[in-house]
Amino acid sequence: MNEHSNIENAGIKVSVFKNGRSRAVRIPKEFELAGENVIMNLQPDGSILIRTAETSGLVDYLKTAEAWTGDAFIGDDGDLEPLDEIDLP
């Protein structure tokens, strides 16, 4: 079992180091992010949220989008077969 095996529950401890005039952390491969840029947000509890910049436009849009009421998803479902009942384990 490696040092990063339980990252979902407890997180992992990483070192903070100086990089020029900035502070930096190494992002472990388990947290690989798409693209070359990320968006960082300081959370109210003092933690830092890092997300890929590729999805930031979607997140910003969803914050301002009007809530879907369910209307006009399927206009007329009269020709659809009923769903089959299944037993879940």
The 8 nearest C-alpha neighbors of each residue, nearest first, counted from 0:
[[1, 4, 2, 3, 5, 6, 11, 29],
 [2, 0, 3, 4, 5, 6, 11, 29],
 [1, 3, 4, 0, 5, 11, 6, 12],
 [4, 2, 1, 6, 5, 11, 29, 10],
 [3, 5, 1, 2, 6, 0, 7, 11],
 [6, 4, 7, 3, 8, 9, 10, 2],
 [7, 5, 10, 3, 8, 9, 11, 4],
 [8, 6, 5, 10, 9, 4, 11, 3],
 [9, 7, 6, 5, 10, 11, 4, 3],
 [8, 10, 6, 7, 5, 11, 12, 3],
 [11, 9, 6, 7, 8, 12, 5, 3],
 [12, 10, 6, 3, 13, 9, 2, 5],
 [11, 13, 10, 14, 3, 2, 9, 6],
 [14, 12, 11, 15, 24, 25, 26, 27],
 [15, 13, 24, 16, 12, 25, 23, 26],
 [14, 16, 24, 23, 22, 13, 17, 25],
 [17, 15, 23, 22, 24, 14, 18, 21],
 [16, 18, 22, 21, 23, 19, 20, 15],
 [17, 19, 21, 22, 20, 23, 16, 24],
 [18, 20, 21, 17, 22, 23, 16, 15],
 [19, 21, 18, 17, 22, 23, 16, 15],
 [22, 20, 18, 19, 17, 23, 16, 15],
 [21, 23, 17, 16, 18, 15, 20, 24],
 [24, 22, 16, 15, 17, 18, 21, 25],
 [25, 23, 15, 14, 26, 16, 13, 22],
 [24, 26, 27, 23, 13, 14, 15, 16],
 [25, 27, 24, 30, 28, 31, 29, 13],
 [28, 26, 29, 30, 25, 31, 13, 3],
 [27, 29, 31, 30, 26, 32, 25, 3],
 [30, 28, 27, 31, 3, 26, 6, 32],
 [31, 29, 28, 27, 32, 26, 6, 33],
 [32, 30, 28, 29, 33, 27, 26, 34],
 [33, 31, 51, 30, 34, 50, 37, 35],
 [32, 34, 51, 31, 35, 53, 36, 52],
 [35, 33, 36, 32, 53, 51, 52, 37],
 [34, 36, 33, 37, 32, 52, 51, 53],
 [37, 35, 52, 34, 51, 38, 53, 33],
 [36, 38, 51, 52, 50, 49, 39, 35],
 [37, 39, 50, 52, 49, 51, 40, 36],
 [40, 38, 49, 48, 37, 50, 47, 41],
 [41, 39, 48, 47, 42, 49, 38, 46],
 [40, 42, 47, 46, 45, 48, 43, 39],
 [41, 43, 46, 45, 44, 47, 40, 48],
 [44, 42, 45, 41, 46, 47, 40, 48],
 [43, 45, 42, 46, 41, 47, 48, 40],
 [46, 44, 42, 43, 41, 47, 48, 40],
 [47, 45, 42, 44, 41, 48, 43, 40],
 [46, 48, 41, 40, 42, 49, 45, 39],
 [49, 47, 40, 39, 41, 50, 46, 42],
 [48, 50, 39, 38, 47, 37, 40, 51],
 [51, 49, 38, 37, 52, 48, 39, 32],
 [50, 52, 37, 53, 32, 54, 38, 33],
 [53, 51, 37, 55, 54, 38, 36, 50],
 [52, 54, 51, 55, 34, 56, 33, 37],
 [55, 53, 57, 52, 56, 51, 58, 50],
 [54, 56, 52, 58, 57, 53, 59, 51],
 [57, 55, 59, 58, 54, 60, 53, 52],
 [58, 56, 60, 54, 55, 59, 61, 53],
 [57, 59, 55, 61, 60, 56, 62, 54],
 [60, 58, 56, 62, 57, 61, 55, 63],
 [61, 59, 57, 62, 58, 63, 64, 56],
 [60, 62, 64, 58, 63, 59, 57, 65],
 [63, 61, 59, 60, 64, 58, 57, 65],
 [62, 64, 61, 60, 65, 59, 58, 66],
 [65, 63, 61, 60, 62, 66, 67, 59],
 [64, 66, 67, 63, 61, 62, 68, 60],
 [65, 67, 68, 64, 61, 63, 69, 62],
 [68, 66, 69, 65, 70, 64, 72, 71],
 [69, 67, 70, 66, 71, 65, 72, 64],
 [70, 68, 67, 72, 71, 73, 66, 74],
 [69, 71, 68, 72, 67, 73, 74, 66],
 [72, 70, 74, 73, 69, 68, 75, 67],
 [73, 71, 70, 69, 74, 75, 68, 67],
 [74, 72, 71, 75, 76, 70, 69, 77],
 [73, 75, 71, 72, 76, 70, 77, 69],
 [76, 74, 77, 73, 78, 79, 71, 72],
 [75, 77, 79, 78, 73, 74, 80, 81],
 [78, 76, 79, 75, 80, 74, 81, 73],
 [77, 79, 76, 80, 75, 81, 74, 73],
 [80, 78, 76, 77, 81, 75, 82, 73],
 [81, 79, 82, 78, 77, 76, 83, 75],
 [82, 80, 79, 83, 84, 78, 77, 76],
 [83, 81, 80, 84, 79, 85, 76, 78],
 [82, 84, 85, 81, 80, 86, 79, 87],
 [83, 85, 82, 86, 81, 87, 80, 88],
 [86, 84, 83, 87, 82, 88, 81, 80],
 [85, 87, 88, 84, 83, 82, 81, 80],
 [88, 86, 85, 84, 83, 82, 81, 80],
 [87, 86, 85, 84, 83, 82, 81, 80]]
